Amino acid sequence: MRALILVLLAIVFVGVAQAETTAIIGATVHTVGPQGTIENATIIVTDGRIVAVGENIAAPAGATLIDASGKVVTPGLFTPYGDIGLVEVGFSAGPVDRVQRGDQFTAGFDIADAFNRRSTLIAINRIEGVTRALIAPSAGGPDDSGNTSHIFSGLASVANLGDGADSIDRRAVALVVNLGESGVSFAGGSRAAVLLILRQAFDEARDYAIHGDAYERGQHSDFSYSVADLEALQSVLAGDVAMLANVDRASDIEVLIAFSREYGIRTIIRGGVEAWMLADELAAANIAVILAPTANLPSNFDRINANLKSAPILAAAGVKIAFADGQSHTHNARNITQSAGNATAEGLPWDEALRAITLTPAEMYGVADRVGSIEPGKDADIVIWPGDPFELTIYADQVFIKGESIPMISRQTLLRDRYLDTDDTRPPAYRN
Amino acid sequence: MHSRQPGKTVRKILVVVTAIAVCLTACDFGPGDGAAEPFASRYTGLASTTTLLTGATVLTGTGERLENADVLMADGKIVEVGMGLKADGAVVVDASGKWVTPGVIDVHSHLGVYASPNTQSHSDGNEATSPVTAEVWAEHSVWPHDPGFVTALAGGVTSMQILPGSANLVGGRGVTLKNIPGRNVMDMKFPGAPYGMKMACGENPKRVYGGRGQSPATRMGNVAGYRQAWIDAADYRDKLAAAEKGKGEAPKRDLKLETLAGVLNGEILVHNHCYRADEMSVMIEIAKEFGYTISAFHHAVEAYKIGDLLAESDTCAAMWADWWGFKMEAYDGIRENAAIVDKAGACAIIHSDSGIGIQRLNQETAKVMGAAARVGIDITPEHAIQWITKNAAKSLGIEDVVGTLEAGKMADVVLWSGNPFSVYTRAEKVYIDGALAYDRNDASVNPVTDFSLGTAAATGGAQ
C-alpha cells in the first residue's frame, strides 16, 4: 500500500513537473468562439487548458514556443456520430461492439465500457485532426440465434482520442433510437408500431418516475422495461440526455417533431436526408440535424428527396447542423473535413461549416463548456494545418488533445514508411 | 440523324475493335455466319455542336498542362488543343479561370445493376448461385433509369464500366457505357469497347460459398476454382480451333466457356477484385499459367506492396483513396497507395465502386496527392488527372479513342469551375462526344431519369 502511494505521488509530482506552458504563435486562428478569426495570433496552453488566445499576447517565460506562422489553426474536430473505438474490422473479422441484440437491455444499454482507446482507428483518425467523437451503439440484423436489435440502440457517450485513461468525457449523452425504415424491422414491420413502442416506453418511464418507490416495495405491477432502461428514458424526459433519432423521411420527421414537443424531449436527428423539407419546423422545434452533405441519392424510399443542398438550406433556416457520413463515419471519420468542404461548395458559409465539425457537436452533447472552440478555460484540442483544412490536399501538421502534442504516427503511416523506400530489397518484415 | 463522324484514325480503330467484338460472338464462337452481334451498341449520344473552350488551364490527360489554352471540338471529336484557336460558327465558351480535362472514367461502377433505391428488387449485380458464372453479362441487369447515372454525370463522369459483383470467382461480363442514359443498355454501350470479365479474390467468394458448405470455402479453394475454369476454357477454345481446321466436331456453344475463352484469346479484359498483395501475386501467376493478362486489379488496397510486380505484368491497380478496415482484407489500406504504385511505374487508377464516390473521383484523387506530398512524392495535377482518365481508359481497352484531349479522340470533356483537385470546384459543363450533356448553370441540361420525376432531383435538388 505504501509503495502504491509512493508511486501515485511520483506520478502526481511528475505531472506537476511537466506542467509546462506551450505557446502556439503566428497562425491564423479560427477560434469558433466569440473572438472569431484572429490573424497572427498566440495561443497559450497550460496544464492541457487554453489560458489565453489573441493578438499581441506575450508568451510566458519558459514556455515552449511552437512557430505556426503561415499556418491555420482550428479547434480539434468533433465527429458527432459513429463507433470509433467500438470496432476494429467491421465485417467478418471483428471485434465489433457497437451492436447489442436481445432484450436484456434496450434504452439503458450504455456503450461506453466497450471503448478501446488503443484501437488502430484512434491514431488513424486523430492524426488528421479528429480529437473528440460521439461513440454510439447501433442496430443490427438478427444474429445466428435470431436475436434482433431494438428500436432503442442504447446510450451514446463522448470520448476523446487522447492517450490518457480518461477517454470518456461524458457518459450517456444521447439515447439512440431507430425510426422510419431503420426501425420497422424491430417493430413488427410498420413504422406506426415504432411510434407506439416509443410512446409506450416513455409512458412507462413516466409511470416509473411516479410509482418507482411503490414498485421497489412490490406494490406496483411489473414494468415491461428493466430499471436501467427506465432510468435512461427518465433522463431523456428530464432533458439530461438527448434523443438521437435515426430518421430520414419527411413524414417521419413531422411525427418526430410532434412527439418531441408532446413529451418535452430534446431531439437530434441523424441521417435526416429529407430534413431540408422541414427546415423551418426543425428550427422552431430546436432540433439539430447530423447529416451527410454528399448523400444525394434516393438510396431507399425514405430518401426519395435527397438533396445536395441540404446543409446550406438547413443552416440558413437556423437549424444546427453537424456532419457524419453514413458510409464512413467510423474508420474514415477523418473525412469530416471533406464533408465540410463539400457543404461549403454547395453554399454553406465556411465559418458555419467549421462550426459544424467543432463546436456544434460539443453543444449537442453538453460538452461545449470543455471543448469545441479555442477559448480560455477549454481543453486544448488544437490542430495546426498547413492551409485550408477543408481542402483535400491539406493534412494536419500537428494535433493537440488536452494540450498533449500527440505523435503523428498511425499503423497506416508505419505501413507507408515500410513500403515507401523501394530500394530496400530486404523482405518487408525486416524493414523499419 | 446525328452529326458525329469519326475521324480517320479513330474510325479505323473503331472498325478494328468492332470487328473483334463481332468476331467474339459471330465468328469464333457464334451461332453461325451472318448472325448479327447480339446486344450491339446503339449509342448515338446527343447532337454535337462545334464548341470552342477558350483561355482555360487544360490538363490534357497525356501528362501535360497548358495555360490559357483553347479546346476545339467538332463532329463529336477533339479537333485541336492549343493557343488562339479559331473556328467558324463554333459556340465559344469563355473558360478563363477555369480548368478543362478529359471526361472522367470510372472503371468500377455498379450503377444500373445495384440501382437506387437499393431495394431487393434492384439487387441485380451478383448471380451468386454458382462460383463461376462467366455466362452472365452485367449489361442484362443494367437499369438505365438509375438516378446515379445523372448524379455521376454532374461529377464529370462520361464513361464507366459496369461490373457484376464480387460474390463469385468469376462474376460474368462487365460492360463499358457512355454516360447518356438511354431507354435500354444498348443505347448506352460504348461503341467498340471490348468486354470486361469480373473475377474476385479473397473473402467474398469463400464466404458466400463456404457458408453454404460448398467450394470454395478457403482462399486455396478459390484458386482451385479459377484454375479449373481456365482448364475448361482452354479445352473449349482448342476444340473450337481444331473444328475450324476440320479436326473433330465443334462443341455446342457454351456461354460460360465462350466468355472465358474470350479472355484466353485476348479479346475480353480481366478486371479482378483483389485486395491483398499476396493474393494479387498469386493471380498474376495464374494468368501466366493460362496465358492471359489481368487488365486491372480492383480495390487493390495493398497494391503499394507490389508496385514492381504490377509494372512488370502490365496490370493496372484501381484503388480507392482511403477506404480501409471495413473488412479484414482491407485492413492495410493507406492513403498513399495510388502514389506509391504510380512511383513504381505501374498504372494507377482511382475508382469508386460507389454511387456517391463516383461523383467525386477528382476529390478522391486529390486526397492521394496531398498524402503523397507529405512523403515527398510530388503528384502534379497534370499527372494525377491520368488516374481517372487515361489510365482508366487503358484498363478498359479504349485508350485509343478516349481518355485524353488529343485530336481525333472522342470529345468527352469536362469544364471545371477551377482546379479539379480543390474541394470547392464543381464540374460546370460536361461534354460527351462533343455534345453538352450537363450544365450546372442550366436546368434544361440537367438530365433526370424516369425514377426521379416528381422528386427533389427533378428540380435540380439532387444535383
Contacts between the chains, C-beta under 8 A, distances in Angstrom:
chain1	res1	chain2	res2	distance
A	88	B	325	7.4
A	89	B	325	5.8
A	89	B	326	7.5
A	89	B	327	6.2
A	89	B	328	5.3
A	89	B	331	6.0
A	90	B	325	6.7
A	90	B	326	4.5
A	90	B	327	6.5
A	91	B	326	5.8
A	91	B	327	4.3
A	92	B	203	6.3
A	92	B	207	6.5
A	92	B	327	5.7
A	92	B	328	6.5
A	93	B	327	6.4
A	93	B	328	4.0
A	93	B	331	7.8
A	120	B	325	7.7
A	121	B	325	7.1
A	294	B	356	5.7
A	294	B	359	7.3
A	294	B	360	7.3
A	295	B	356	6.9
A	296	B	151	5.9
A	296	B	356	7.7
A	296	B	359	7.7
A	296	B	457	7.9
A	296	B	461	8.0
A	296	B	462	4.6
A	296	B	463	7.4
A	297	B	116	4.7
A	297	B	147	6.2
A	297	B	148	6.0
A	297	B	151	6.4
A	297	B	355	5.2
A	297	B	356	6.6
A	297	B	462	7.4
A	298	B	116	5.1
A	298	B	117	5.4
A	298	B	147	5.9
A	298	B	451	7.4
A	298	B	452	7.0
A	298	B	455	6.7
A	298	B	457	7.1
A	298	B	462	7.7
A	299	B	116	5.3
A	299	B	117	6.0
A	299	B	118	5.3
A	299	B	355	7.7
A	300	B	117	4.8
A	300	B	118	6.3
A	300	B	119	7.0
A	301	B	117	5.7
A	301	B	119	7.8
A	303	B	117	7.5
A	304	B	117	7.7
A	304	B	455	5.1
A	304	B	456	7.8
A	305	B	455	5.3
A	305	B	456	4.0
A	305	B	457	7.9
A	305	B	461	6.8
A	306	B	456	6.7
A	306	B	457	7.4
A	306	B	461	7.7
A	306	B	462	5.7
A	307	B	456	4.8
A	307	B	461	4.0
A	307	B	462	6.2
A	308	B	461	7.1
A	308	B	462	6.2
A	308	B	463	6.6
A	309	B	461	6.6
A	327	B	354	7.3
A	327	B	356	6.8
A	328	B	323	7.5
A	331	B	323	7.9
A	331	B	324	5.9
A	331	B	325	4.3
A	331	B	326	6.5
A	332	B	322	5.8
A	332	B	323	7.2
A	332	B	324	7.5
A	335	B	322	7.1
A	338	B	363	6.7
A	338	B	367	7.8
A	338	B	423	6.4
A	341	B	423	3.3
A	341	B	424	6.7
A	342	B	360	7.8
A	342	B	363	7.9
A	342	B	423	6.3
A	344	B	423	7.6
A	344	B	424	6.6
A	345	B	423	6.3
A	345	B	424	4.6
A	345	B	425	7.5
A	345	B	426	6.4
A	390	B	423	5.5
A	390	B	424	7.9
A	391	B	366	7.8
A	391	B	370	7.7
A	391	B	422	6.3
A	391	B	423	5.7
A	392	B	363	5.4
A	392	B	366	3.7
A	392	B	367	4.9
A	392	B	369	7.9
A	392	B	370	6.1
A	392	B	421	6.8
A	392	B	422	7.6
A	392	B	423	5.3
A	393	B	366	5.3
A	393	B	367	7.5
A	393	B	369	5.4
A	393	B	370	3.2
A	393	B	373	6.9
A	393	B	421	6.5
A	394	B	370	6.1
A	395	B	370	5.8
A	395	B	371	6.6
A	395	B	374	6.0
A	412	B	324	7.5
A	412	B	333	7.5
A	412	B	334	4.7
A	412	B	335	7.0
A	413	B	334	8.0
A	415	B	332	5.7
A	415	B	334	5.3
A	416	B	304	7.7
A	416	B	334	4.9
A	416	B	335	7.8
A	416	B	336	5.2
A	416	B	340	7.7
A	416	B	375	6.7
A	417	B	375	7.8
A	419	B	304	5.2
A	419	B	305	5.5
A	419	B	340	6.2
A	420	B	336	7.5
A	420	B	340	6.6
A	420	B	375	5.9
A	422	B	307	7.1
A	422	B	308	7.3
A	422	B	343	7.2
A	422	B	344	6.2
A	428	B	305	7.1
